[in-house]
Structures are given as C-alpha cells and as structure tokens.
C-alpha cells in the first residue's frame, strides 16, 4: 500500500497524516518535532511511504536533512501555495492542516521548494547575523537622536566616525543626559567592533570562493551581494533558464486578470527577501556609482522612458539574470556589448 505522509510542523509537536492512494486516511498522530521521533513513527506505518511532505519553515530544512538521510523521499512545499489551498477550510487545526497537505501530495498539486545545502544555511546564518547587528546599530543611533531632540539638541548630518564626538559635545555639562548617553555609546562601540569583524569574515569568505570572485567582477556586486546570491540560489543548475531568476526572486510585476479586467501591478515580492534586497542595492550602486558599462547604459535608457524607480527594479532583475548566467558559464562580466555578443557567438558555435 502506497502512503502519502504530510507533516504540519510546529516548535514542540508535529501533526502527522498518512493517506493511501485512494485518499483514505490511514493514520493520524501527534509526534514530537524531533527527527528521531518522526522517523520511528514513519517506519511503523503499514505500507510503503511514497513521499513525505512538509511546509517550508524554520524547522523544515533540519527535518528534511535527517529524514532524507534515513532513506525517505522528502519534499518541501511552497508556503504561499499551501496557505492558499488550505484557506477554504472553515475550521483550522493542525490535524486538518496535515490532512490538507497530504491531499496536495496525493494529487500532485504542489510546488516543491529547494532544500539548501548545509554550507549555504551556515553562510545564510552569518549574513543574517550581520544584518541584525547592522539594524540594531541603526536603531540605537536613531533612538539617541530622538532622545536629544526632545531637548532641542540637533545632531545634524554626520559620518559614523563623528557620531560619538557630536553626542558628547551636545550633552556636555548636563549630568543626566551624559548618564543617559554613555551606555548607548558604549553599546554602539561594541556593536561596531562586532559588525566590522563579521564584515571582514564575509569579505574573506567571498575572496576564497571562486563563484563569488566571479560574480564580483560585475560592477555594484560586492562580497555581501555575491554571498547572498550564492546562498540563495545554492545550485545554479536547478534553474532551467537564467530568466527564471527574476520571477523566483519576486522582481516581476504582479498581474491580476479576470474577463475584461487585466491589472498589472507592483512586483510580486515572492521568494527570497534577502536576495531581492541585495539585488536592489546592487542596482542602485550600478546606476549611481559604477563605471560605464552596457548594463548601466541599458538601465539609463529605461530610466529615461519609465522613471528611475522602475529602472532600478528592472536593473535588479537583470543583474540577477546576468549573475546566474556568469555563474553557470564560469565567465567574468563583460563591460561592453561587443564583448558580450562575441562571447555569445563563441558559445553557440
């Protein structure tokens, strides 16, 4: 008997539902969210486990790794699609969610999500930590500016190096404000040291990775953008065409069509938010600070027709496409259109 297993995973427990090929519920259970407990239950089921499916989430890649190692075929389901499919249920419980996921598996109506390698997950953890420290540092500075503004003390436009000296200058002579600002400035200094250490680590990692070094030949692409692309895509061969990067990163326009109504809206924002942000930042760097290239010239023509904001999004999408093609072909970025066309001719010959 073939079985389709669905897992609705939460932090402490997991709802399990097993369906046979005819859609009949064979077993329902609540199991601890630990790979050993789940594997033990799967091995006691009366039949052959065809596939185990679970919604992509915080614990899903960890469980996927262990259950795949135990010999089971495991797929991760795209979160938006699962949410849309289960929305029709009037009563939402973990047991019903597990049954709904199992029926999606049985019908084959699901979109699988790539499970990243362990190295990609580890690198993403370092990038996420850097982002957290960076945002915390910004919040500290903005909070201190707000506190001083209540007393009419205006910081003004400052560099990071001048920030502490300006604060001490403004609070000098006011004992209470000095005591209020001192711990924030000490915390800011420690955060800056830790952030600098993480950024040095990321630069060193990018220099030792041949794929990242290749991507960084493109203007606007530094260590953080290259590593973000590297960890988000993980395996470039899983995309049939480089043009699939744009929709996958959520950088293509949303479209709603029904009868005579056809609305093209803003970008979908589906997929990896960190990659989308990194590509957008790279596009801004290309438009504002980079050396002349065919990519920048193309973006400036789009900006002249459609405006700078649309051109930046279009350029971000195209940067993702070009980076993926460079990665797959193992070629450096070519600054002129003639060089790019010559290389394309050589590939097709």
N, C-alpha and C positions, 0 to 999 in steps of 0.2 A: 504494500500500500504506500503510495507516494504521499508525502506530507509537506505542506507549506507552513512554515513557522514564522510567526510575527512576534516581535518584542516591542512593548511600549515601555521605554526605559525612563526611570526617574532616579534620583540620587540614592535612595535607600532600597527600593524594591522595583521589580520589573514584572509587568503583566505579560504572560505568555499565552498565545492562542495557536493551536495546531489545526489546520484544515486538511481534509483529504482532497483528492482530485475532483470529487463531485460537490465540493463546497460545504460538506458537513463538518461541524466542529467535533474534533476527536478528543481534544484535551484543552482545558483552561487551567492556568495555575498562576500563583504569585510567588516569585522567586527573588532571592536577594540579588542585588545588582553587582554580582561578582562573577567573573568568567568561570570559575571552578563550579559554582552552583548551577549556572546555566548549562554548562557542558554536561554535567551529571544528569540533569533533567532531560536534555535532548537525547542522551544515549539510552534512556529508559523508555522512549516512545515506541509504540508498536508499529513500526513501518520504516520506510526509507525517507530520510529528510532530503527533499529536493533542494530547498533553498531556505535560508534564514534571513529575514528582512527586518531592519530596524531603521527608524527615522534618524537622519543625520543630526547629531547633537554633541554636547560636551563629552559624554562618555562613549559615544558610538565608535570612534576610531580605536579606542583602547579595547573595547569588547570585540570589535571586528578582528583586531590583530590576534587575540587569544583564540577565538572560535575558529578562525581560518587556520591557525596553527594546529587545531585539534582535528582538522580534516573536513570541516563543514563548508559548504558554499554560502558565503555571506554577502549580502548586498546592502548598501546604504541608500535610503530613499530620499529624494529631494523634498525638503521641508515644506516649501510653498505648495507643491502639488498634493502632498499628504493632507495639509491643512485644508485645502480647497475641497478635497474629496470627502473628508470627514465632517465638513461644516454642515452637511444636510442632516446629521443626526440630531434629534431634538434633545436627547439626553447624552451628556458627555461624561464618560467614566474611563478609567484606564482599561478596564476589561473590554468595553465597547471599542475603544481606540485600537486595541490589539487585534480584535476581530476584523475591524475595518482595514487595517494594514495587511492582514492575512488575505483578505479578499482581493486587495490590489495585487498582491503577489500572485494569487491563483489566476487572475485574469491577465496578468502581464501588463497592467495599466499603471506603470510607474516609470520614473526617470532615475536611473542609478547615479549615485554621486561617487566620484573618485575618492578612494581612501588614501590619504597621503602617506608617504614613507615615514619611518621613524625619524630619519635625519631632517626631513622637511618640517615635521612637527616640532622638533627641537629648535630648529632655526626660527620658526614662527614664534616660539616662546620667547626667544631673545628679542625679536623685533617688537613683540607685544610689550615686553618689559620696558624697552626703550621708549615706546610711545606713552606708556603710563607715567614714567618719570618726567618726560617732556611736558605732558599735560599738567601734572602736579606742580611742576616748576612754574608754568604759566599761571596757574590758578593762584599760587602763592603771591606772585608779583601783582596780579590784578587785585587780590584781596588787600594787600598792603597799600596799593594806590588808593583804593576805596576808603580805607581807614583814615589815611592822611587827608583825603579830600574833604572829609567832614569838618576838618579844622582849617580849611582854606589853603592847605599846603598842596600845591600842584606839582606833580613830578615832571610833566612835560615829556617830550620825545627823548629817549635815552638809549644808549647801547647797553648791552648786558654787562660790560665791564664797568660802566659808570653808575649802574643802578644803586649799588650799596653805598657808594660815596654820596650820592644825591640824597638818599634816605637819611643818612646820618647828618648831613648838612641841614635838612629840614627839621629834624626832631631835636637838634642840638639846643640845650637849655630847658627843654620840657622833660622832666624826670619821668612822668607817666608814659609819655609817648616813646621815650627811649627804652623803657622796660617792655613796652608792647612790641616795638620793632625788633629788639635784639634777638629773641628766639626765632622769629621768622627769618631774619637774615642768616642766622646760624644754620637753620634747616635748609635754606636756599643754597648756601655754600656747599653743604654736604650733597645735596641733590645734584648740583652742577658737577661735582667731582665724580659721582657715580655715573651720571649721564655721559660725561667725557670718556670714562672708562669703557662704557658699553659701546659708544660710537667708535672708539679705537678698535675694539674687538670686532665690530661689524666690518670696518674697513679692512682689517687683516684677513677676515674670513673671505671677503669678496676678492681680495688680491690672490688668495690661494686657490680660488675656484675658477677653472678655465672658462666655464659658461658665463660666470659673472664678469670676468675680464672682457669677454667677447661683447657682452651687452653694453659695457661701459664705454665702448668705442663710439656709441651713439651720443650726440650732444644732449645734455639735460638729464642723462641717466648716470647716477652715482651709485655708491655702494648700497644704500638703503633701497633704492628703486630696483636695482638688479637682484638683490637678495629677496625682495618681496615678490618679484616676478618668478624667481627660481623656486621659492617655496609654494607659491600659489598654484603654479602650473604643475610642478613636480616632474611630470613626464611629458615632454613635448609631443611624443608620438600618439598620445591619446586624442589629439585633435586631428581630424582628417584634413582640415584646411586651416591656414593661419587666419582667415577671415572669421572663423568661429570664435576667436578671442574676444571680439567686440561684444556680441550678444552675451557670451558667457560672463564677462566682467560687468554686465549691466550698463554698457555705454551706448546702446542703441535706443532709438525713440520708442516709447510705448505707443501701441496702436489699438484702438477700440472700434470695431466695425460691426454694424448690425443694420441690415437693409440699406436704406438710403443714408444712414449715419456712418461717417468714417472720420474718426478723430485721431490725429497724430499728436501725441503729447510730449512730455519730457522724457528723459531717459528712464529705463525700467528700474535701475538700481538693484538689479538681481545679481546674485553671485557674491564674489569676494569683495567686501568693502575696503579692505586694506589695499588690495591691488588697484581698485578703482581710484582711490585717493592718491596712490603713488604715481599712477599714470597721468592723473590730472596735474600733479605737481611737476612732473617731468615736462608736460606740455607747456605749462606756464614758463618754465625755465627756457625751453626752446624758443618761445615767442619773445621773451623779454631780454634774455642774456646770452644766448648761444651764438656761435659763429654762423655765417651764412651757409645754407645747405638747401637741397631740393625740398626737404621736408618742411623747413621753415618758410620757403617761398610758397609752397602749396598752402600752408596754413594762413599766410598773409593774404593770399588771394581769396580764400574762404572768408576771412575776416572782413575784407572789403565788400563782399556780397552779403554776408549774413550777420555780421557783428562779431566782436571779439569773444563773447561768451560761447556762442555756438562753435566758433572756430577752435576754441580751446578744447571743448569736448570732442569735436571731430579729430583734432590732433592727438588727444589722449587715446582715442580708439585706434588711430592709425599707428601710433607708437607701439601699442600692444601687438598689433599685427606684424609690424616690421621686426620687433624683438623676437617674436616667436619664429619668424622665418630665418632670422640670423642664427638663432639657437639650433634650429633643425639642420640648416645648411652648413653651420660652422664657419660663417663668413663675417667679416667685420663690416661696420656701417660704411657706406659709400656716400660721400658728401655731394657728389654731382649726379645729375640724372644720366649723363652719358656713361659714367662708370657703372651705375646700377643696371642700365639697359644692356651694356656689354656683358656684364656678369650673367644676366638672364639669358642672353643669346648663347653663351658658353654652356649653360646648364641644359638648354633644350637641344643642343647639337649632339 
